[in-house]
């Protein structure tokens, strides 16, 4: 396939910063989709469907692009989903429930050709093992980083790393929201190798 301009279907600053690491020019746009889980839908199915839906929703307005969609679902061992808390009280509840538990993060990834609809999809699994946390630790952490827009109520790239006893998975970038190892594989499948791009090609075309 002939490489096309890249569009990141996300308004997330965390995904934007991750994608910059590949050194490829890209644009960003924010999709508007319904993220309500379907009945009997597994966390893995939900993450993959949402990632694909984000890319598909923007395809008509962005012809001639490869569109990257990604979405993350976190759940406790009993299957309870952990969404973005949105406020302090819900974040306290989430971290209190996660304390001493293994939390699984499913990060769906889709790479779509907007002209043909051809799509590669994958769901990356990553486990975070939380330490036994005191309420003071939880309160102090939340007041420091205010991760209310993050699934699971933490920012792994910041002080959130101190919440864990162990991290388990192939690609730690997936915990932040974009599995770069798999994305690189997808791009190479379609003839775009980030390691073979001209020096200085890296630029974000749109904030």
ZALO-61066 format. One line per field, with one value per residue (C-alpha): residue number from 0; residue in three letters; x, y, z. Coordinates in Angstrom, 1 decimal, always signed. Each point is the difference from the previous one (the first is absolute). Layout:
% ZALO-61066
num: [NUM  ...] $
residuo: [ALA  ...] $
c1: [X  ...] $
c2: [Y  ...] $
c3: [Z  ...] $
***
This chain:
% ZALO-61066
num: [0  1  2  3  4  5  6  7  8  9  10  11  12  13  14  15  16  17  18  19  20  21  22  23  24  25  26  27  28  29  30  31  32  33  34  35  36  37  38  39  40  41  42  43  44  45  46  47  48  49  50  51  52  53  54  55  56  57  58  59  60  61  62  63  64  65  66  67  68  69  70  71  72  73  74  75  76  77  78  79  80  81  82  83  84  85  86  87  88  89  90  91  92  93  94  95  96  97  98  99  100  101  102  103  104  105  106  107  108  109  110  111  112  113  114  115  116  117  118  119  120  121  122  123  124  125  126  127  128  129  130  131  132  133  134  135  136  137  138  139  140  141  142  143  144  145  146  147  148  149  150  151  152  153  154  155  156  157  158  159  160  161  162  163  164  165  166  167  168  169  170  171  172  173  174  175  176  177  178  179  180  181  182  183  184  185  186  187  188  189  190  191  192  193  194  195  196  197  198  199  200  201  202  203  204  205  206] $
residuo: [UNK  UNK  UNK  UNK  UNK  UNK  UNK  UNK  UNK  UNK  UNK  UNK  UNK  UNK  UNK  UNK  UNK  UNK  UNK  UNK  UNK  UNK  UNK  UNK  UNK  UNK  UNK  UNK  UNK  UNK  UNK  UNK  UNK  UNK  UNK  UNK  UNK  UNK  UNK  UNK  UNK  UNK  UNK  UNK  UNK  UNK  UNK  UNK  UNK  UNK  UNK  UNK  UNK  UNK  UNK  UNK  UNK  UNK  UNK  UNK  UNK  UNK  UNK  UNK  UNK  UNK  UNK  UNK  UNK  UNK  UNK  UNK  UNK  UNK  UNK  UNK  UNK  UNK  UNK  UNK  UNK  UNK  UNK  UNK  UNK  UNK  UNK  UNK  UNK  UNK  UNK  UNK  UNK  UNK  UNK  UNK  UNK  UNK  UNK  UNK  UNK  UNK  UNK  UNK  UNK  UNK  UNK  UNK  UNK  UNK  UNK  UNK  UNK  UNK  UNK  UNK  UNK  UNK  UNK  UNK  UNK  UNK  UNK  UNK  UNK  UNK  UNK  UNK  UNK  UNK  UNK  UNK  UNK  UNK  UNK  UNK  UNK  UNK  UNK  UNK  UNK  UNK  UNK  UNK  UNK  UNK  UNK  UNK  UNK  UNK  UNK  UNK  UNK  UNK  UNK  UNK  UNK  UNK  UNK  UNK  UNK  UNK  UNK  UNK  UNK  UNK  UNK  UNK  UNK  UNK  UNK  UNK  UNK  UNK  UNK  UNK  UNK  UNK  UNK  UNK  UNK  UNK  UNK  UNK  UNK  UNK  UNK  UNK  UNK  UNK  UNK  UNK  UNK  UNK  UNK  UNK  UNK  UNK  UNK  UNK  UNK  UNK  UNK  UNK  UNK  UNK  UNK] $
c1: [+0.0  +1.1  +0.4  -2.6  -0.1  -0.7  -3.0  -0.2  -3.7  +0.4  +0.0  +2.1  +3.3  +1.5  -0.6  +1.3  +3.2  +0.4  -0.5  +2.6  +2.6  -0.2  +1.3  -2.8  -2.0  -3.6  -3.2  -2.6  -3.8  -2.5  -2.6  -3.5  -1.2  -2.3  +2.2  -2.8  +0.9  -2.3  -1.7  +2.2  +2.9  +3.4  +2.5  +2.3  -2.9  -1.0  +3.5  +0.4  -3.4  +0.5  +3.5  -1.5  -3.0  +2.2  +1.9  -3.2  -1.8  +2.7  +0.6  -2.5  +1.5  +3.6  +0.4  +3.4  +1.1  +1.1  -2.0  +1.1  -2.7  +0.7  -2.1  +0.7  -2.1  +1.1  -1.6  +0.5  +0.4  -3.7  -0.7  -1.1  +0.9  +2.0  -0.8  +1.5  -1.1  -0.7  +0.3  +1.9  -2.5  -0.4  +3.8  +0.3  -2.6  +1.8  +3.5  -1.4  -1.6  +3.2  +2.2  +1.7  -1.7  +1.1  -1.6  -0.1  +0.2  -1.2  +1.1  -1.7  +1.9  -1.3  +1.8  -2.4  +0.5  -2.7  -0.4  -0.3  -1.3  +2.7  +0.8  +2.5  -1.1  +1.6  -0.7  +3.0  -0.2  +1.9  -0.2  +0.7  +0.4  -0.8  +1.7  -2.1  -0.8  -0.9  -2.7  +2.6  +2.1  -3.0  -1.0  +3.5  +0.5  -3.3  +0.7  +3.4  -0.8  -3.8  -0.4  -3.7  +0.1  +1.9  -1.6  +0.9  +0.7  +3.8  +2.7  +2.6  +2.5  +0.0  -0.2  -2.5  +2.8  +0.3  -3.5  +1.2  +1.8  +0.4  -0.8  -0.6  -0.3  +1.7  -0.2  -0.1  -1.2  -3.3  -0.6  +0.2  -2.4  +1.8  +1.8  +2.9  +1.6  -3.2  -0.6  +3.6  -0.8  -3.2  +1.7  +2.8  -2.7  -1.2  +3.5  +0.8  +3.1  +0.6  +3.7  +0.4  -1.4  +2.2  +1.7  -2.0  -3.3  -1.6  -2.6  -3.5  -2.1  -2.8  -0.2] $
c2: [+0.0  +3.6  +1.8  +2.7  +3.0  -1.1  +1.2  -0.7  -0.3  +1.3  +3.2  -1.7  +1.9  -3.3  -1.8  +3.0  +0.0  -3.8  +0.2  +2.7  -2.5  -1.9  +3.1  +0.1  +3.0  -0.2  +2.0  -0.3  +0.1  -0.8  -2.6  +0.1  -3.6  -1.7  -1.8  -1.9  -3.7  -2.5  -2.7  -3.1  +1.8  -0.9  +2.7  -1.1  +0.1  +3.4  +1.5  -1.3  +1.2  +3.5  +0.3  -1.1  +2.3  +3.0  -0.6  -0.7  +3.1  +2.3  -1.9  +2.0  +3.3  -1.1  -1.7  -1.2  -0.6  -2.8  +0.5  -1.3  -0.7  -1.1  -0.5  -1.5  -2.0  -0.9  -2.6  -1.6  -3.7  -0.4  +1.6  +3.4  +2.7  +3.0  +3.1  +3.5  +1.1  +3.6  +1.3  -0.5  -2.1  -2.5  -0.2  -0.8  -2.8  -1.4  -0.1  -1.4  -2.8  -0.5  -0.2  -3.4  -1.1  -0.8  +2.3  -1.0  +2.6  -0.8  +2.5  -0.3  +1.2  +0.5  +1.2  +0.8  +1.1  +2.7  -0.6  -3.8  -0.7  -2.6  -0.3  -1.7  -0.5  -1.3  +0.0  +0.3  -1.5  +1.5  -0.8  +2.5  -1.5  +2.6  +0.2  +0.1  +3.7  +2.0  +2.7  +2.7  -1.3  +0.0  +3.5  +1.4  -1.6  +1.3  +3.5  +0.0  -1.3  +0.4  -2.9  +0.4  -0.3  -3.4  -3.4  -1.6  +3.3  +0.2  +1.3  -2.8  +2.4  +2.2  -0.7  -2.7  -2.5  +0.0  -1.6  -3.3  -3.1  -1.5  +0.8  -2.9  +0.3  +0.3  +3.7  +2.6  +2.6  -1.7  +0.9  +3.6  -0.5  -0.9  -3.3  +1.2  -3.4  -1.3  +3.3  -0.2  -3.5  +1.1  +2.9  -2.3  -2.4  +2.8  +1.0  +2.8  -0.6  +2.7  -1.0  +0.7  +3.6  +2.9  +1.9  +2.9  -1.3  +0.1  +2.7  +0.2  +1.7  +1.0  +0.4] $
c3: [+0.0  -0.6  +3.3  +0.7  +2.4  +3.5  +2.1  +3.8  +0.9  +3.5  +2.0  +2.7  +0.7  +1.3  -3.3  -1.9  +1.9  -0.4  -3.8  -0.3  +1.1  -3.3  -1.8  -2.6  -1.1  +1.0  +0.6  +2.7  +0.1  +2.7  -0.8  +1.5  +0.7  +2.5  +2.5  +1.8  +0.4  -1.8  +1.9  +0.6  -1.7  +1.5  +1.0  -2.9  -2.5  +1.3  -0.3  -3.5  -1.1  +1.4  -1.7  -3.3  +0.4  +0.6  -3.3  -1.9  +1.2  -1.3  -3.3  -2.2  +0.9  -0.4  -3.4  -1.0  +3.6  +2.3  +3.1  +3.4  +2.6  +3.5  +3.1  +3.4  +2.4  +3.5  +2.3  +3.4  +0.3  +0.6  -3.4  +1.4  -2.6  +1.2  -2.1  +0.1  +3.5  -0.9  +3.6  +3.2  +1.9  -2.8  -0.4  +3.8  -0.4  -3.0  +1.6  +3.2  -1.9  -2.0  +3.1  +0.3  -3.2  -3.6  -2.4  -3.7  -2.7  -3.5  -2.6  -3.3  -3.1  -3.6  -3.1  -2.8  -3.6  -0.3  -3.8  +0.0  +3.5  +0.4  +3.7  +2.2  +3.6  +3.2  +3.7  +2.3  +3.5  +2.9  +3.7  +2.8  +3.5  +2.6  +3.4  +3.2  +0.1  +3.0  -0.3  +0.7  -2.9  -2.3  +1.1  -0.3  -3.4  -1.4  +1.3  -1.6  -3.5  -0.3  -2.5  -0.4  -3.8  +0.2  +0.0  +3.4  +1.6  -0.5  -2.3  -0.4  -1.6  +3.2  +3.7  -0.8  -0.3  +3.8  +0.2  -1.4  +1.3  -3.5  -3.6  -2.4  -3.7  -3.4  -0.6  +2.9  -2.4  -0.2  +3.6  -0.9  -2.9  -3.3  -0.6  -2.1  -0.6  -1.6  -1.9  -1.4  -1.2  -1.6  -1.8  -1.2  -1.3  -2.3  -1.1  +2.4  +2.2  +2.6  +0.0  -3.7  -0.1  -1.0  +2.9  +1.2  -1.4  +3.5  +0.4  +1.3  -2.7  +2.3  +3.8] $
***
